[in-house]
């Protein structure tokens, strides 16, 4: 994915990616980190930078499953 430089969306996405890839989810999140819950968290994080995002999608490459969280809308 090619993104612009320095805008709020890029920063929000980068922060989400850092948190998602920064360690063991059970140690990273205060809630039970299922893919559904983490997708919901990421959606909430991005809502502050993206006006009315449609969804957040996470790929579990280990078992080949994709989880999509659709926001209220």
C-alpha positions as CSV (number, residue, x, y, z in Angstrom):
1,X,0.0,0.0,0.0
2,X,1.3,3.4,-0.9
3,X,0.3,6.2,1.4
4,X,1.0,9.9,1.6
5,X,3.4,11.4,4.1
6,X,2.6,12.8,7.5
7,X,-1.1,13.0,7.5
8,X,-3.3,12.0,10.4
9,X,-4.5,8.8,8.7
10,X,-1.0,7.6,8.0
11,X,-0.1,8.2,11.6
12,X,-3.2,6.4,12.9
13,X,-2.6,3.4,10.7
14,X,1.0,3.2,11.6
15,X,0.2,3.3,15.4
16,X,-2.3,0.5,14.9
17,X,0.2,-1.6,13.0
18,X,2.9,-1.0,15.6
19,X,0.5,-2.2,18.4
20,X,-0.7,-5.2,16.3
21,X,2.8,-6.3,15.5
22,X,4.6,-5.2,18.6
23,X,4.2,-8.3,20.8
24,X,1.9,-10.9,22.2
25,X,-1.7,-9.6,22.0
26,X,-2.6,-11.1,25.4
27,X,0.1,-8.9,26.9
28,X,-0.7,-5.9,24.7
29,X,-4.4,-5.4,25.1
30,X,-6.4,-5.1,28.4
31,X,-9.3,-7.0,26.8
32,X,-9.5,-10.6,25.5
33,X,-7.7,-10.2,22.2
34,X,-9.7,-12.3,19.8
35,X,-9.4,-11.3,16.2
36,X,-12.9,-9.9,16.4
37,X,-12.1,-7.8,19.5
38,X,-8.8,-6.5,18.1
39,X,-10.6,-5.6,14.8
40,X,-13.2,-3.6,16.8
41,X,-10.3,-1.9,18.7
42,X,-8.5,-1.0,15.5
43,X,-11.8,0.4,14.0
44,X,-12.2,2.6,17.1
45,X,-8.7,3.8,16.9
46,X,-9.0,4.7,13.2
47,X,-12.4,6.5,13.7
48,X,-10.6,9.5,15.1
49,X,-8.6,10.0,11.8
50,X,-10.9,8.5,9.2
51,X,-14.4,10.0,8.7
52,X,-16.9,7.2,8.8
53,X,-14.6,4.2,8.0
54,X,-16.5,1.3,6.4
55,X,-14.7,-1.5,8.1
56,X,-11.4,-2.9,9.5
57,X,-10.1,-6.2,8.2
58,X,-7.4,-8.4,9.9
59,X,-5.9,-11.5,8.2
60,X,-4.9,-14.4,10.3
61,X,-2.3,-15.8,8.0
62,X,-1.6,-18.8,10.4
63,X,-5.0,-20.4,9.8
64,X,-6.0,-18.5,6.6
65,X,-9.0,-16.6,8.0
66,X,-10.0,-13.0,7.6
67,X,-11.9,-11.1,10.2
68,X,-13.8,-8.0,9.2
69,X,-15.3,-5.6,11.7
70,X,-18.1,-3.4,10.2
71,X,-18.7,-0.2,12.1
72,X,-22.1,1.0,13.0
73,X,-23.5,2.8,10.1
